[in-house]
Amino acid sequence: MLCYLNYKRVKKPLEVKDPWVEVGFGRGDFIVKLAKEHPEKTLIGFEISHLSVEKLLKRVKREGLKNVLCSRIDAYWGFYLLFRDGSVERVFMNYPDPWFKKRHHRRRLTTPERLYVFAKKLKTGGEIKIRSDEKAFLDFTLESAEQLGCFAYELERLSVSEPLTKYEQKWLSMGRELYQLTLKKVKEPPFVEHPQIKEVEQLFPVKVKKGPVEQLENRTEKLADKVYLKTFKLWRGKEGYLLEALLSEEGYLQKFLISIRDKGEEFVVDVSPFSEVLKTENLQRAVERVARLIEG
Ligand SMILES: C[S@@+](CC[C@H](N)C(=O)[O-])C[C@H]1O[C@@H](n2cnc3c(N)ncnc32)[C@H](O)[C@@H]1O
């Protein structure tokens, strides 16, 4: 089994029985420990840090572990895109919010909208286990959980054993108390509005009558509610142009190149084959918008 999970390519939802998922595995100590202790389980890790993913891949290879998968993706989107509802057995979040600050509340992993998606993907009886040294973060999480009304919970003081995660080492060396909050899903949550993106099977190129292209650089285009396309530099190549672009769909970001191929009377606008993308409805809209901008 390959450890790296390319969420843009794999067949979704994932066919993994009762996975255990770690959110933000950092140095990887915890996921590796779990994988060794539970060879019968498949462990899936989500991380936004490139470096952490690289380190875990090397470690899993070195230690010959066969039951670990990981992907570089924001955990919210990892859950949203990859799992069938009611399929995940356990979720682990260890010290997800260091240096807790009030103004960061919208980005927190345990806002009601994010917790809603985690809860939907959990099996009934499945658990989210959150370790933290920060009472204010745990209170915030409990408020979100109460809003959803689908969890039974337990909050306990934690005494940890080796190997400690990086943040466990840090907090213990500072003399801080550690806690574990367990949220056990007891029923389905009521619907909560949450960020969504829609995948499509295929993206289609768009043909346009040739027009000026210089104005395509450095623009911000609103494609739909909470969906923005930003463009940057335009390069001239042998077959036409390449335009650097960033699409933000409800906070899900994709950086890619748009190719504008010169076909005599026409340009053909498409996502460049050099860019590996998650094919979404809004990506198609982005290609169409660039074509319309060329038309003027
Ligand atoms: C404070 S560190 C804790 C790392 C590790 N769990 C430990 O105990 O040492 C938080 C980790 O979560 C990752 N992270 C933060 N937000 C994330 C998200 N939305 N999805 C996936 N990983 C995330 C960060 O890159 C970082 O590695």
The ligand as an SDF file (V2000), in Angstrom:
LIG
                    3D

 27 29  0  0  0  0  0  0  0  0999 V2000
    0.4910   22.4280   17.2940 C   0  0  0  0  0  0  0  0  0  0  0  0
    0.8760   21.3290   16.0490 S   0  0  0  0  0  0  0  0  0  0  0  0
    0.6420   19.7630   16.8390 C   0  0  0  0  0  0  0  0  0  0  0  0
    1.3930   18.6810   16.1290 C   0  0  0  0  0  0  0  0  0  0  0  0
    1.2740   17.2900   16.7610 C   0  0  0  0  0  0  0  0  0  0  0  0
   -0.1030   16.8210   16.7510 N   0  0  0  0  0  0  0  0  0  0  0  0
    1.8500   17.2710   18.1510 C   0  0  0  0  0  0  0  0  0  0  0  0
    1.1280   16.9500   19.0890 O   0  0  0  0  0  0  0  0  0  0  0  0
    3.0340   17.5820   18.2940 O   0  0  0  0  0  0  0  0  0  0  0  0
   -0.5480   21.4380   14.9890 C   0  0  0  0  0  0  0  0  0  0  0  0
   -0.3440   20.7130   13.6680 C   0  0  0  0  0  0  0  0  0  0  0  0
   -1.5770   20.7150   12.9740 O   0  0  0  0  0  0  0  0  0  0  0  0
   -1.3600   21.0440   11.6200 C   0  0  0  0  0  0  0  0  0  0  0  0
   -2.6280   21.6660   11.1580 N   0  0  0  0  0  0  0  0  0  0  0  0
   -3.1210   22.8660   11.5270 C   0  0  0  0  0  0  0  0  0  0  0  0
   -4.3130   23.0820   10.9510 N   0  0  0  0  0  0  0  0  0  0  0  0
   -4.5830   21.9800   10.2010 C   0  0  0  0  0  0  0  0  0  0  0  0
   -5.6550   21.5990    9.3560 C   0  0  0  0  0  0  0  0  0  0  0  0
   -6.6890   22.4270    9.1600 N   0  0  0  0  0  0  0  0  0  0  0  0
   -5.6030   20.4100    8.7440 N   0  0  0  0  0  0  0  0  0  0  0  0
   -4.5280   19.5780    8.9050 C   0  0  0  0  0  0  0  0  0  0  0  0
   -3.4840   19.8910    9.6970 N   0  0  0  0  0  0  0  0  0  0  0  0
   -3.4970   21.0630   10.3370 C   0  0  0  0  0  0  0  0  0  0  0  0
   -0.1620   21.9720   11.6340 C   0  0  0  0  0  0  0  0  0  0  0  0
    0.5320   21.9820   10.4040 O   0  0  0  0  0  0  0  0  0  0  0  0
    0.6690   21.3780   12.7630 C   0  0  0  0  0  0  0  0  0  0  0  0
    1.5590   20.3830   12.2800 O   0  0  0  0  0  0  0  0  0  0  0  0
  1  2  1  0
  2  3  1  0
  2 10  1  0
  3  4  1  0
  4  5  1  0
  5  6  1  0
  5  7  1  0
  7  8  2  0
  7  9  1  0
 10 11  1  0
 11 12  1  0
 11 26  1  0
 12 13  1  0
 13 14  1  0
 13 24  1  0
 14 15  1  0
 14 23  1  0
 15 16  2  0
 16 17  1  0
 17 18  1  0
 17 23  2  0
 18 19  1  0
 18 20  2  0
 20 21  1  0
 21 22  2  0
 22 23  1  0
 24 25  1  0
 24 26  1  0
 26 27  1  0
M  CHG  2   2   1   9  -1
M  END
$$$$
